[in-house]
């Protein structure tokens, strides 16, 4: 792409004189932007570089290239692990989709969670969902704080069950996809303390009379847990073994609603089911 544009640029420059040189210089020499960020995903790029997707607190979701990040002597490559909390410096160019990452400093890493297969699989669900639901360059302070809170709690507790349920539920709520938990989406009857039912093909919770074949239950206890999630921070909820079935039901329902709205299956959800 660069080589095909060079002759046209030279011809345009010849006709426009110094005014083009000034505008070109402003585009090419842009100051580095700085943002607190969470690394969402990284991919190998060429022999030594990395393609990085990150959620910047002040920039939203951005994709960029970290040149030389895979080299052993690179000074910041090790900080670009998935869901690491970092300070990033990067340069944008108007004509390119990918930014150029210049520097990264670790603010917080989650070594225990990242080195454990089960815990890292839970974090991978957070990473994949965040990557898919967040539009590029759209700042989301709520999602930034949610992701960081969940990663910290997985690291602290050594368990992904409650944190991932909390994350999935709040992602649905922040996305505006949360159905009513008190009334049937079919007949508008109050659900009360009876089980509600849902499936992957339509939004909403349904009562026993309106349920269709293949629908899964969301019991009253799971809906009560959702109320707790609405009113309490994750790090203030003490997880008990008796909560595990409810947390599992709520997580599965929330991930199903996320997939319904994304119109695609989550790859990491299948991996999670195998852990």
Buried (B, 14 or more C-beta within 10 A) or exposed (E): EEEEEEEEEEEEBEEEEEEBEEEBEEEEEEEBBBBBBBBBBBEEBEEBBBBBBBBBBEBBBBBBBBBBBBEEEBEBBEBBBBBBBBBBBBBBEEEEEBBBBBBBEBBEBBEEBBEBEEBBBBBBBBBBBBBBBBEEEEBBEEBBEBBBBBBBBBBEBEBBBBBBBBBBBBBBBBBEBBBEBEBBBBEEBEBEEBBBBBBEEEBBBBBEEBBEEEBBBBBBBBBBBBEEBEEEEBBEBEBEEEBBEBBBBBBBBBBBBBBBBBEEEBEBBEBBEEE
